[in-house]
Amino acid sequence: MRKGDHLDLECGGLDDQGAGLARVTGEDGAIPTLVHIPRVLPGEKAAAVVDHVSPHIRQGAREAWASLTTLGSPSPDRVTPACPAQASCGGCVLQHLAYPAQTEWKRAQVVDALGAAGLGAVPVGPCVPSPRPLGYRNQAKYVFGREPSGRLVLGAFVPRSHDVVDLEGCQVIEPPLDEVSRALRSLLDEAAVAPFVERTHTGLLRYVTLRANAEGQVLVTLVTNRRDWPGAVALAQALQDRCARVTGVVQNVNSSPGNVVFGPDEFVLAGEPTVVDAIGNCRVRLSSRSFFQVNRHVAALAYDAIRAAAAGLGNVGRVVDAYAGAGGIALSLGDLADEVIGIDENAAAIRDAEAGALAAGFSHLRFVTGDVAERLTEVAAADLVVLNPPRAGCAPGVIEAVGRMQPRLVAYLSCNPRSLARDLALLAANGVELGAARIVPFDMLPHTPHVETLCLVSSR
């Protein structure tokens, strides 16, 4: 198989990224090839052209990537995408798959990951759907750039390119975010703000992030290549005048190469540098760089499940919230425990968590900044340990610390089934009994291949 070959394929499943997956059998004993084809669903036949063939062999097969040219009879689960840019922005790669089928596939991803880690006996409940399959994201991140026509847009990079596709009218963000992005794009155009060009390291504005709270108030962060921007304050004030939803505008300076969004320095241009959001029974103060679940409705369901499990313990002395972020889970448990300790390496997030605890009147909540594994060595014991790590999962030292503490309940909220399965196997190796584990997937990010999974492990 070579680049440019035309193939007739039948899709047998979806890969981890939500693309169709077809197996092409090699001739005369040749190694078979797994072909990835975006926008094709299981059971569909398609004509495609090969874009790339990997020279590597993985699990007895080569891999190739192809582009769809013609689709045969559509799957009964195929639907019309809600967003016209779905095929090019690279974000909601499953919008063409009916929503019930999405949640079924996501549950299967969790089951498969557990089975591969030798944990196939652990039961997995149905995937909890999002109350809002569209209009659910409370945060939007945009690349500031130009379309081929030269028009300035707030958009996203087309996958595997530096072309920018306009995200105006995005269907998965909360409506206030689209309203603010339209007003901001117009002002940036009027002010002739130059987009940053990474290839030449010229221009000014790199990214824009918008964060909305439950009341529709929006915090705007403008990420620039340098601090010097004479028109920044005037533009921020004009945005607030034009859009009453904007409660604050912040400039973040990121002069580093690469595609990391935020830099280390921030300056308030107008209004407030934070926004207060409500989730479940708590209010959380969020700055531009704070980690917080982007779907507050599904996050509230997961938090409620953790609260219910914690309440079932009876008296709860100490809770440890590892990878606490802005403290959402810690705050939601504040009225159930005698002491709550939140740990995160992000100093900005910890400041937000401390502000949230102060506003809630929780003097028994303590938040500390630092490496999570190192900080856990300072904690002698806990009744409940909450783990909510990034996609890479927990550091080995974190798993060892949890095994040492032997909590009555472990609540692991994961955004990656594979790292969750790996870490559960490590917890078992460190003395945490998984026999009574309960696993529930949550669809935090509808129309994407990502699935959030809550595992509750109770020792008694």
N, C-alpha and C positions, 0 to 999 in steps of 0.2 A: 504494500500500500504506500502511495506517495502523495505528497501535496498536489492538489489539483484533480485527483481522481474523482470520478462521479460514481456514487454508490446508491443502490436501492436497499433500504434497511427496514427492519421491523424492530421497534422499540420494545425492550423487555422489562424495563424499569427506569428508575431515576437515580442519578448519582447523588453524592452528598450535597452538591450545589444546585440540585433541582433540574439539571439538564437530562434529556432522554439518554438512555444507554442501550446500545445495540451491540451484539456480539457477532463478529464476522469470522467464520471458520477459515483457517488457512488451508490452502490446497496442498496435497501430497505431504501431509504431516507437518506443514508449516505452523508456526506459533499463531494462535488466534489473536484477533485485535478487538479491544473494547473501544467502541466509537461513541464519543460524547456529542450529543446534538441538542443544543438549546431549543426550547419551545416545542419539543416533541414529547408526547405522553405515552405511557405504557399501552401497548396494543396497537399503536398507530404505525402505519407504513409511511415511509418518507423517502424522497430522493434528496440527496445531499452531496455537497462537494467538500473534499478534505482540505482543511486549512493547515493542519500540523500533525505530524506523526512523531511520537516520542521514540528516541532510540533505546529507551530503557524497558526492561521487562519487569512487571510487577505481578506477583501471584500467578505466574505462568502465562501471562498475556501481555501483548503490547497495548499501548493506548494511542488513540488518535482523537482529534477534535474536528468537527465538520460543521458547515452551515447549511441550514435547511433551504432547499430550493423549491420543492413541491411536496405538499402534504396529501396523503391518501384519505381514506374515510376517517373522519374525526372520531376520537374517543367519546363515549357518552358522558364522560366527565369534563369534556372541553367546554369552556365558556368564553365569551368575549371579554378581554381585559377591560377594566374600568378606566385605565389610563392610556392615552394614545402614545405615550413615550415608553411604554413597558418594554418594548422589544429592543430599545437602544440604551436605556439608562443603566441597566444592570442591577437594579435594586429589587423590584418585586418580580422575581423570575417565575413565580408560580401563579400569577394573576390569571392565566389561562386555564388553571385547574380549579374545578368546583370546590368551594370551601370545605364541605364535609370530607371530600377526598384528600384535601390537604392535611386535615387533622388526623385522618387515618394513617397517612404516610408518615407523619411526624411521630406518631406513637410507634410505628414499625421501626423508625430510626433508633428510638430508645431501646426497643426490644433487641434489635440486632446488635447494638453496641454492648449491651449487657451480656448477650450470648457469646460474643467474641471474647469477653473478659472472663468467661467461665461462670457467669452469674445468671444463667438462663432460668434458674428456678425462682428468682425474685419476681414477684408479680408486678405487672405494670397496668395501671388503670387507664381508662379512656383519656384521650387528650382533651383538656378543658378548652373549649373554643373562646375566642375573644368576643365580648359583648358587642364590640365594634370591629368588624373585619376591615372597614375603611374608616378614614378619619380618626385614627387612634394614636398616631405618633405625637408625643408632646415636645419633641425636639427635631429640628431639621438642620442638616449641615449642607451647605452649598459651596461649590467651586465658583469663584467669580471669573468669568472669561468671555470669550467671543465665539459666536457661531461662525461658520465659514463665510457667512454673508457680512460679517463684521459687527453684527448687533451684539451689544453687551447683554449677558444673561447671568442669572443665578441658576446653576445647574449641577450636573455631575459629569465626571469623565466617562465617556463611552468605554466599556471594558477593553483592556489591552490597547489603549490609545490615549492621546492627550487632547482629543476632540471633546468639546463640551456640549452636552445636550441640555436644552432648556427644561427646567422642572416647574415652570409656572403651571398651576392647576394640578399639582400632584395630589392624588386621591387618598393617600394613606396618612398624610399629616393632618393635624387638627386645623380646621378652617382659619382660625386667627393667624396661624403661621403663614398660610398662603396670602392672606390679606396684607400682612406686614411685608412679606418678601416682594410683593408687587409694588408697594409704595417705595420700598428701599431701592429696588432696581431702577425705578424711574428717577429717583434722586441721584443715584450714582451716575446715571446716564447724563442728567442735566449738569452735574458737576464735572463731567469728563474724567472721572476717576479711572486711572490706568490699571488694568488687571496685571497681576504678577505673572511673569513668564519664567518658568523654572529653567528652561533651556538656556536663556540668556541672563537670568537673574536680574531682570529689569521689571519695572512696574511697581505697583504699590499693594493693592488689595488682593490677598490670596483666597481667603475663605470667609464665609459668613455663617454663624450659627445662631439659631433662634430657639428659645426655650419658652414654652407656654405653660401657665399653671391652669388649675381647674376653673378659674374665673375668667380665663381668656386674656390675662395680662401676659406680656411678652418681654423677655430680656434679649437684647440684641448684642452679639459680639462680632466685631469686625477684626479679622486677623490680617495684619499687615506685615510687609517685609521689613519695615523700618519704623522707628518711633516718629520721625518727622512727618507731619501731615498737617499743613497749615489750615486746611478747610475742615478738619475732623469735627471740631466742636459745632461749627455752624451746620454741618450736615446732620449731626446727631440731633440738634435742636429742631431742625426742619422736619426730621422724621417724627419726632414727638408731636410737633404741631400738626402734621398731616395725619398721624395715626395715634389716636388717644390710647390704644392698647399698649403702646410701648412705654414701659415704666422705667427702663434703663438702657443705656447704650455704653458698651465697654469696648476699648481698643486693646487687643492682645497683640504683642509683637513677637513674630516668629521669623527670624532671619536664617534659620538652619536650612540646609538642603534636604531634599526628600519630601515625603508626603505626610509627615506628622502634622496634625492640624494646629495644635496650640504651642506657643512659646512660653517662656517663664515669666514674662513681665506683662502686667495689665494696668490700664489707666481708665478711670471713669470719664466718659465724655459728657454724659447727661443722665440725670435721674439716679437710680439706685443700681448698685453692682450685683444685686441678688434679686431673686423672686421667690415668694413663699408659695409652695404647692401643698395640696391636701391629698392624702392617700389613706384610705381606710379610716382609722381612728386617730391619725396623727397629721401634723403639719411639718413640712420639711423645708428648710431654707436652702436654696440652690444658687450657686454661682455658675459662671460659664463652664468651668472645668469639673464640676462635681459629677460623679457617676450617679445616675438614677435611672431606673427602668423607664423606657420610653413609652410604655403602655400602662398608664396608671390604673386602668380598669382591671387588667389581668394581674398586675402587681398586687392590687388590693385583694384579689382572690387568693393569691399565693400567701400573702401576709396573714390573711384570715386563717388559712390552713395551718400555718406555723403557730399562730396564737391559740387555736383550738387544741393542738397537740401539747403546747406548753401548759395550758390550763388543765389538761388532763393529768399533769404531774402532781397536782395539789400544790403544796408549798414549794415555791421556786426561790432558792437562795440567790444564786449567781447565774447570770447569763453572759456568755461571751459571744459577741458578734464579730467574727473574723471577716476581713475584707468589707468593712462596714460602709464604705462610701460616705454619702451624706447622712447616714444614720437612720434611714427609713425603717428598717426592720427593728433596730434597737429601740427606736422611739415607739414603735407599735407594741413592743413588749414591756414598755416602761411601767405600766400599771399592774403587771403580773409578777414582778420580781423585786427582791430586796435590793439587788445590785445588778447593774448592767455595765459591761465593759465593751466598748467598741474599738476596733483596731483597723487602721488603714495606713498605707504608706503615703497617700496623697494628703499633704498638709492642708491644701485648700478645702478638700472634702471634709477633713476633720474639723476645721474651723466652722464650716456650715453645720456639721452635726452638733457641735457645742452650742451654736446659736439656737438650733432647734430645741435642744434640751432645756436651755435657759428659758426660751419662750414658753415651753410646756410646763415649766415649774418643776422639772425633774432634777433634783439635786443628787439623786443616787445613780445617775448615769454619768459615766466617765469615758472620755474618748482619748486615745493615745495615738500618736503618729510614729510610724516605724515599720520595719520589716515584720510581717505578720508572724512568721515562724519564731523570730527572736523575741518578740513581745509575748508570745504565748508561753515561753519558758518562764516568764515572771508570774504566771497565773497557776496557783496550786491546784485548784479544782473548780468545777462548774457543774451545775445541774443540767444546763442546756448550752450546747455549742452550735452556733449558726455559722455555716460556711457559704459564702456567696462570692466565689472567686471569678476572675476573668476567664476567658475561653481556655487558656492553658491549664486551668485547674489549680489545685493546691500544691504548694511547694512540699517536698517530702517532709521537711521539718514540721510543717503544720499537721500532717497526718500523724506523725509520731507524737506530737504534743496532745492531740485529741485522744490517741490511744492511752497515753499516760494519765490523762485526767479522768477517763472512764465516765463520761457524763451519762445522766439518765436518759437524755434525748439528744440526738444529733439531727439537725435540720440542714440539709445540703441543697441549696438552690443553685442549679447549674445551667449555663447557657451552651454547653457542649456535651452531648451524650457520651462521647468517647472518653473525654477526660473525667467525666463523672464515673463511668464504669471502671476506669483505671483506679481512681481514688477510692471507690468503694471496695475494690479488691485489696487495696493497700490498708484500708481501715480494718478489714477482716484479718489481715495478716498482723495488725497491731492490736488485736484483742477486742475489737468492736464486733459484737455479735450481730450479723445481718439477718438472722432467721425471721425476725418480725418486721423487716423493712417494708415500708409502703412507698411506692413510687407513683407519682402522678405527673404526666407531662402537661404543660400549659402553653397555649399558643400566644406567646408574647408578641410575636412579629408575623402576623398574617401575611400571606403572599410571598414570604421569603422562605428559604430552606431551614431557618433557625428554629429551634424549639427549646423552651425553658423547661427544666425538669426539677421537681421537688422530691427529694428522698427523705423520709422520716424514719430514723432508726431509734427505736426505744429499747432500752436494756431491761426495763422492768415497769 
